[in-house]
Amino acid sequence: MTREELEKKLTAYTETEKRYIREGPDGIADTESREPEELKEGSFLAPGENIGIVRQDRFRPVGTHKHNYIELNYVWSGWCVQTVKGRQIVTRKGDICLMDPQAEHSVGVCGEHDIIVNLLMSRKYFDSGFFSRMSGNGIMSRFLLNAVTKQRNREHFLMFPTSENSRVPGIMEEILLEYYGDDLGRQEVLDSYMIILFTEMLRSFRDVSQTDSSREGISVWEILSYMEKHYRDCTLQETADVFGFHPVYLTTVLKEKTGKSFVEHLQSQRINQARRLLLCTDLTVADIAGEVGYGNVEFFYRKFRQAEGCTPREYRKQHRESPQGA
């Protein structure tokens, strides 16, 4: 599919839109008088696929509904008004809204030039190691993902400030071209672009987090970035010295801002790096333990089992034999 063909596909009238234009409101079922409809992923996702893409119908409102999959709305052009759990939100060109499963929401009338692209993703898609393949699997990505999860759980949706991100439109275009195309390696390329998209979303979220934290006189992002680079040998005292804080104050701030202490962040980063080495190298478990900062192999085994529910050897065997890989 070419870019010109994609543009035509996105702007062409759907059968529902044609019927609305031909018959008016009376030709379309009244969605507001019914109980909220629950949409199932099987209605939109092809067998064996975990991602579906649907362009939002125009000219008529979409009644209150919910679904058992994760929905990402992208405003290709124009704008749109949605109501989520009674709260009205306005999205404009370039905006991304991530919607919780089971969040009741409705969509206002979209005009001729209001093109809203809905990416529908099964929960399984995120359980298959999607986020573990992002951004080097580091502390900062987990921090942002935790923040996203907490905010989305509270608000049932999350707006990403991507309208000023010049890369997102191109990434979305590539995602759509791959999805509607049939080239070799389509699914693998689509997965890769999805990782790039979510990385850009997280970067936008990070930039807002940095601004908010700098107003309070401390950038948690900088601390986490330092820990990610020096996870093998950094200590609480040494890190506190770098940033000019008392160790107690540093770990208190981390706990308050991220929900995890210094030690918890450090252990998590070491275990994540150990997972990567188990899957991508043939190093022995003892060598991996030393590589990620554990001087005591038994302690490494204990911490790894606490985090993953299995030994390092079991983890390597299970995931190397898995069809999903790692």
C-alpha positions as CSV (number, residue, x, y, z in Angstrom):
1,M,0.0,0.0,0.0
2,T,1.3,3.5,-0.9
3,R,0.8,6.6,1.2
4,E,-1.7,8.0,-1.3
5,E,-3.7,4.7,-1.0
6,L,-3.6,4.9,2.8
7,E,-4.9,8.5,2.7
8,K,-7.8,7.4,0.4
9,K,-8.6,4.5,2.7
10,L,-8.7,6.7,5.8
11,T,-11.0,9.3,4.2
12,A,-13.2,7.0,2.2
13,Y,-16.8,6.6,3.5
14,T,-17.5,3.4,5.4
15,E,-20.7,1.5,4.9
16,T,-22.1,2.9,8.1
17,E,-21.3,6.5,7.0
18,K,-22.8,5.9,3.6
19,R,-26.0,4.7,5.2
20,Y,-26.1,7.7,7.5
21,I,-25.6,10.1,4.6
22,R,-28.3,8.3,2.6
23,E,-30.9,7.7,5.4
24,G,-30.0,10.2,8.1
25,P,-30.2,9.6,11.8
26,D,-33.3,7.4,11.5
27,G,-31.3,4.8,9.5
28,I,-28.9,4.2,12.3
29,A,-29.8,2.3,15.5
30,D,-30.1,4.5,18.6
31,T,-27.1,3.7,20.8
32,E,-27.8,6.1,23.6
33,S,-31.0,4.4,24.8
34,R,-29.3,1.1,25.5
35,E,-27.2,-0.1,28.3
36,P,-23.5,0.3,27.7
37,E,-22.4,-2.2,25.1
38,E,-19.4,-4.4,25.8
39,L,-17.2,-5.0,22.8
40,K,-15.1,-8.1,22.6
41,E,-11.7,-8.3,21.0
42,G,-12.8,-11.2,18.8
43,S,-15.0,-8.8,16.9
44,F,-12.1,-6.7,15.8
45,L,-8.9,-8.9,16.0
46,A,-8.2,-11.4,13.3
47,P,-7.5,-15.0,14.6
48,G,-3.9,-15.3,15.8
49,E,-3.4,-11.5,15.8
50,N,-3.2,-9.2,18.9
51,I,-3.5,-5.9,17.1
52,G,-6.5,-4.5,15.2
53,I,-6.9,-1.1,13.6
54,V,-10.3,0.6,13.0
55,R,-11.0,4.1,11.7
56,Q,-13.7,5.8,13.8
57,D,-17.0,6.3,12.0
58,R,-17.9,9.9,11.3
59,F,-21.2,12.0,11.2
60,R,-22.8,10.3,14.2
61,P,-22.1,9.9,17.9
62,V,-20.9,6.6,19.3
63,G,-22.9,5.6,22.4
64,T,-21.5,4.6,25.7
65,H,-19.6,1.4,25.5
66,K,-16.7,-0.6,27.0
67,H,-14.4,-3.3,25.8
68,N,-12.2,-6.1,27.1
69,Y,-9.1,-4.9,25.1
70,I,-6.8,-1.9,25.3
71,E,-7.6,1.0,23.0
72,L,-5.2,3.6,21.7
73,N,-6.9,6.6,19.9
74,Y,-4.8,8.7,17.6
75,V,-6.1,11.8,15.9
76,W,-4.9,11.7,12.4
77,S,-6.5,14.9,11.5
78,G,-9.1,17.3,12.9
79,W,-10.3,16.8,16.5
80,C,-12.7,14.7,18.6
81,V,-14.6,14.9,21.9
82,Q,-14.9,11.8,24.1
83,T,-16.6,11.3,27.4
84,V,-14.9,8.8,29.7
85,K,-16.6,7.9,33.0
86,G,-18.5,11.2,32.8
87,R,-15.4,13.3,32.1
88,Q,-15.2,15.1,28.8
89,I,-11.9,15.2,27.0
90,V,-10.9,16.9,23.7
91,T,-8.3,15.4,21.5
92,R,-6.7,17.2,18.5
93,K,-4.4,16.3,15.6
94,G,-1.4,14.4,16.9
95,D,-2.9,13.6,20.3
96,I,-2.8,10.0,21.7
97,C,-5.3,8.7,24.3
98,L,-4.7,5.3,25.9
99,M,-8.0,3.8,27.2
100,D,-8.4,1.3,29.9
101,P,-10.3,-2.0,29.3
102,Q,-13.8,-1.8,30.8
103,A,-13.7,2.0,30.9
104,E,-17.2,3.2,29.8
105,H,-16.9,5.9,27.2
106,S,-18.7,7.6,24.3
107,V,-17.5,9.5,21.3
108,G,-19.0,12.7,20.0
109,V,-19.8,13.4,16.3
110,C,-16.8,13.5,14.1
111,G,-16.9,15.7,11.0
112,E,-15.7,15.0,7.4
113,H,-12.1,15.9,8.2
114,D,-12.0,14.4,11.7
115,I,-10.0,11.2,11.2
116,I,-9.6,9.2,14.4
117,V,-7.6,5.9,14.2
118,N,-8.2,3.3,16.9
119,L,-5.5,0.8,17.7
120,L,-7.1,-2.2,19.5
121,M,-4.7,-4.4,21.4
122,S,-5.4,-7.5,23.3
123,R,-4.1,-7.8,26.9
124,K,-2.1,-10.8,25.7
125,Y,0.0,-8.5,23.5
126,F,1.3,-6.7,26.5
127,D,1.8,-9.9,28.5
128,S,4.1,-11.3,25.7
129,G,7.1,-9.3,26.7
130,F,6.2,-6.2,24.8
131,F,7.4,-3.7,27.4
132,S,10.5,-5.8,28.3
133,R,11.8,-5.1,24.8
134,M,11.6,-1.3,25.2
135,S,14.3,1.2,25.9
136,G,17.0,-1.3,27.1
137,N,14.6,-2.7,29.7
138,G,15.8,0.0,32.2
139,I,14.7,1.6,35.4
140,M,13.4,4.7,33.6
141,S,11.0,2.8,31.4
142,R,9.6,0.9,34.3
143,F,9.2,4.1,36.3
144,L,7.2,5.7,33.4
145,L,5.2,2.6,32.9
146,N,4.3,2.5,36.6
147,A,3.3,6.1,36.4
148,V,1.2,5.5,33.4
149,T,-0.5,2.5,35.0
150,K,-1.2,4.4,38.2
151,Q,-2.7,7.4,36.4
152,R,-4.7,5.3,34.0
153,N,-6.1,3.2,36.8
154,R,-7.2,6.4,38.5
155,E,-8.5,8.3,35.4
156,H,-9.4,5.2,33.2
157,F,-7.5,6.9,30.4
158,L,-4.2,8.7,29.8
159,M,-3.4,11.5,27.4
160,F,0.0,11.6,26.0
161,P,1.3,15.1,24.9
162,T,2.5,13.9,21.5
163,S,1.0,16.6,19.3
164,E,4.3,18.5,19.3
165,N,6.3,15.3,18.7
166,S,7.3,15.5,15.0
167,R,8.2,11.8,14.9
168,V,4.8,10.4,15.9
169,P,2.9,11.1,12.7
170,G,5.5,9.3,10.6
171,I,5.5,6.3,13.0
172,M,1.7,6.1,12.9
173,E,1.8,6.2,9.2
174,E,4.3,3.3,9.0
175,I,2.1,1.3,11.5
176,L,-0.9,1.8,9.2
177,L,1.0,0.9,6.1
178,E,2.3,-2.3,7.6
179,Y,-1.1,-3.2,9.0
180,Y,-3.0,-2.8,5.8
181,G,-0.2,-4.2,3.7
182,D,0.9,-7.8,3.2
183,D,4.7,-7.6,2.9
184,L,7.1,-10.2,4.1
185,G,7.6,-10.0,7.9
186,R,4.6,-7.8,8.3
187,Q,3.9,-8.8,12.0
188,E,7.5,-8.4,13.1
189,V,7.8,-5.0,11.5
190,L,4.5,-3.9,13.0
191,D,5.6,-5.0,16.4
192,S,8.8,-3.0,16.0
193,Y,6.9,0.1,15.0
194,M,4.6,-0.3,18.0
195,I,7.7,-0.4,20.3
196,I,8.9,2.8,18.7
197,L,5.5,4.4,19.1
198,F,5.3,3.6,22.8
199,T,8.8,4.7,23.3
200,E,8.0,8.1,21.9
201,M,4.9,8.2,24.0
202,L,7.0,7.5,27.1
203,R,9.5,10.1,26.1
204,S,6.7,12.7,26.0
205,F,5.5,11.5,29.3
206,R,9.1,11.7,30.7
207,D,9.5,15.3,29.5
208,V,6.4,16.3,31.5
209,S,7.7,14.4,34.5
210,Q,11.0,16.2,34.3
211,T,9.3,19.5,34.1
212,D,7.1,18.7,37.1
213,S,10.0,17.4,39.2
214,S,12.3,20.3,38.4
215,R,9.8,22.7,39.7
216,E,10.1,20.9,43.1
217,G,13.9,21.2,43.0
218,I,14.9,17.6,42.3
219,S,14.8,15.6,39.1
220,V,13.9,12.0,39.9
221,W,14.6,11.2,36.3
222,E,18.2,12.2,36.7
223,I,18.6,10.0,39.7
224,L,17.1,7.0,38.0
225,S,19.2,7.6,34.9
226,Y,22.4,7.6,37.0
227,M,21.3,4.4,38.7
228,E,20.6,2.8,35.3
229,K,24.1,3.6,34.1
230,H,25.9,2.6,37.3
231,Y,23.7,-0.3,38.6
232,R,26.7,-2.7,38.8
233,D,28.5,-0.9,41.6
234,C,26.5,2.2,42.8
235,T,25.6,2.5,46.4
236,L,23.1,4.6,48.3
237,Q,25.8,6.7,49.9
238,E,27.7,7.2,46.6
239,T,24.6,8.2,44.7
240,A,23.5,10.5,47.5
241,D,26.9,12.2,47.4
242,V,26.7,12.7,43.6
243,F,23.4,14.6,44.0
244,G,24.3,16.3,47.2
245,F,21.7,14.7,49.4
246,H,21.6,12.8,52.6
247,P,21.2,9.0,51.9
248,V,18.0,8.9,54.0
249,Y,16.5,11.9,52.1
250,L,17.4,10.3,48.7
251,T,15.7,7.0,49.4
252,T,12.7,8.8,50.9
253,V,12.3,10.9,47.8
254,L,12.6,7.9,45.5
255,K,10.0,6.0,47.6
256,E,7.6,9.0,47.5
257,K,8.0,9.7,43.8
258,T,8.2,6.2,42.4
259,G,6.8,3.8,45.1
260,K,10.2,2.0,45.3
261,S,13.2,2.5,47.5
262,F,16.8,2.9,46.2
263,V,17.6,-0.7,46.9
264,E,14.4,-1.9,45.2
265,H,15.2,0.1,42.1
266,L,18.8,-1.2,42.1
267,Q,17.8,-4.9,42.5
268,S,15.1,-4.5,39.8
269,Q,17.6,-3.1,37.3
270,R,20.2,-5.9,38.1
271,I,17.6,-8.6,37.6
272,N,16.4,-7.1,34.4
273,Q,19.9,-7.0,33.0
274,A,20.4,-10.6,34.2
275,R,17.3,-11.6,32.3
276,R,18.7,-10.0,29.1
277,L,22.1,-11.8,29.5
278,L,20.4,-15.1,30.2
279,L,18.5,-14.8,26.9
280,C,21.1,-13.2,24.7
281,T,24.3,-14.8,25.8
282,D,25.7,-18.2,26.8
283,L,27.4,-16.8,29.9
284,T,27.2,-19.1,33.0
285,V,24.9,-18.1,35.8
286,A,27.8,-17.3,38.0
287,D,29.4,-15.0,35.4
288,I,26.0,-13.2,34.9
289,A,25.7,-12.7,38.6
290,G,29.1,-11.0,38.7
291,E,28.4,-9.1,35.5
292,V,25.3,-7.4,37.0
293,G,26.8,-6.6,40.3
294,Y,26.2,-9.6,42.6
295,G,29.3,-10.9,44.4
296,N,27.4,-13.7,46.0
297,V,25.8,-16.2,43.6
298,E,23.5,-17.7,46.2
299,F,22.1,-14.2,46.9
300,F,21.6,-13.6,43.2
301,Y,19.7,-16.9,42.9
302,R,17.5,-15.9,45.8
303,K,16.7,-12.4,44.4
304,F,16.1,-13.8,40.9
305,R,13.6,-16.4,42.2
306,Q,11.8,-13.7,44.2
307,A,11.5,-11.6,41.0
308,E,10.7,-14.2,38.4
309,G,9.4,-17.2,40.4
310,C,12.0,-19.5,39.0
311,T,15.8,-20.0,39.0
312,P,18.0,-18.3,36.3
313,R,18.6,-21.7,34.6
314,E,14.9,-22.4,34.5
315,Y,14.2,-18.9,33.1
316,R,16.8,-19.4,30.3
317,K,15.4,-22.8,29.4
318,Q,11.8,-21.7,29.4
319,H,12.1,-18.5,27.4
320,R,14.7,-19.8,24.9
321,E,12.3,-22.6,24.0
322,S,9.2,-20.3,24.0
323,P,7.7,-19.4,20.6
324,Q,7.7,-15.8,21.7
325,G,11.4,-15.8,22.5
326,A,12.1,-13.2,25.1
